[in-house]
C-alpha cells in the first residue's frame, strides 16, 4: 500500500483528504506540520507528501524544498502565492479533492 502524508494547519483539509485517499486505497497519515511528521519521514520514506501552505511558516517551506529533492511533493497553494519549489507539483486553489487524488495517482502509481 502506498503511503501519503497529508500536512497542513487546516484539520478539515487533512481529514477530508485522508478519508478520500483511504477510499482510493492509499495509507494516508495526517500531520499539522513537517516537524510533527519528521519521525515518520525519517523512519520510512513515504511515497508522497501533500502539503497545504495555508498558514505555513516560511521556515517550513524551506524544509519542504529539501524534502522535495528526494520525495514526491504535491503542494496546495493559493492562486497568487509564490511557491519556490521547482521539484514539487503545485495545485492552485480552488482545487477539488478529486484533482489532488488524480495528481497523486499519476505521480506514484
C-alpha positions in Angstrom: 0.0 0.0 0.0 1.3 3.4 -1.0 1.8 5.9 1.9 0.9 9.5 1.6 1.5 12.1 4.3 -1.1 14.9 4.4 0.2 18.1 6.0 -1.4 21.4 6.9 -2.7 23.6 9.6 -6.3 23.2 8.5 -7.6 20.0 10.1 -10.7 19.9 7.9 -8.5 19.7 4.8 -6.4 17.0 6.3 -9.4 14.9 7.5 -11.3 15.1 4.2 -8.2 14.4 2.0 -7.1 11.5 4.2 -10.6 9.9 4.1 -10.7 10.1 0.3 -7.2 8.8 0.0 -8.1 5.8 2.1 -11.2 5.2 -0.1 -8.8 5.1 -3.0 -6.5 2.5 -1.4 -3.7 4.7 0.0 -2.4 4.6 3.5 -2.9 8.3 4.5 -1.4 9.8 7.6 -2.1 13.4 8.7 0.2 15.9 10.4 -0.2 19.6 11.3 3.5 20.4 10.4 6.7 18.9 9.0 8.1 18.8 12.5 5.3 16.6 13.6 5.9 14.2 10.7 9.7 14.2 11.0 9.9 10.9 12.7 7.7 9.1 10.2 9.7 10.7 7.3 13.0 9.5 8.8 11.7 6.1 9.7 10.1 5.2 6.4 10.1 7.3 3.3 6.5 7.9 2.3 5.5 7.6 -1.4 4.3 11.2 -1.4 3.6 14.3 0.7 0.6 16.6 0.2 1.4 20.0 1.8 -1.2 22.7 2.3 0.5 26.1 2.5 -2.3 27.8 4.4 -0.8 29.4 7.5 2.5 27.6 7.0 5.6 29.4 8.2 8.4 30.3 5.7 10.8 28.0 7.5 8.6 25.1 6.8 8.6 25.9 3.1 12.4 25.9 3.2 12.4 22.4 4.8 9.9 21.3 2.1 12.4 22.4 -0.5 15.0 20.0 0.8 12.4 17.1 1.1 11.1 17.7 -2.5 14.5 16.8 -3.8 14.2 13.2 -2.5 10.4 12.7 -2.1 7.3 13.3 -4.3 5.7 16.5 -3.0 2.4 18.0 -4.1 1.7 21.5 -2.8 -1.8 23.0 -2.5 -1.4 26.8 -2.6 -3.5 29.9 -3.0 -3.9 31.3 -6.5 -1.4 34.1 -6.2 1.1 32.6 -3.8 4.7 32.2 -4.8 5.9 28.6 -4.3 9.6 28.4 -4.9 9.7 24.6 -5.2 10.7 23.6 -8.7 10.7 19.8 -7.9 7.2 19.9 -6.4 3.9 19.8 -8.3 1.8 22.7 -7.3 -2.0 22.8 -7.5 -3.7 26.2 -7.1 -6.9 26.9 -5.2 -9.7 26.5 -5.8 -8.9 22.8 -6.1 -11.1 19.7 -5.6 -10.2 16.6 -3.7 -10.5 14.6 -7.0 -7.9 16.8 -8.6 -5.4 16.1 -5.7 -6.1 12.4 -5.9 -5.6 12.3 -9.6 -2.3 14.2 -9.4 -1.1 11.9 -6.7 -2.1 8.8 -8.6 -0.3 9.9 -11.7 2.9 10.5 -9.7 3.1 7.4 -7.6 1.2 4.5 -9.3 
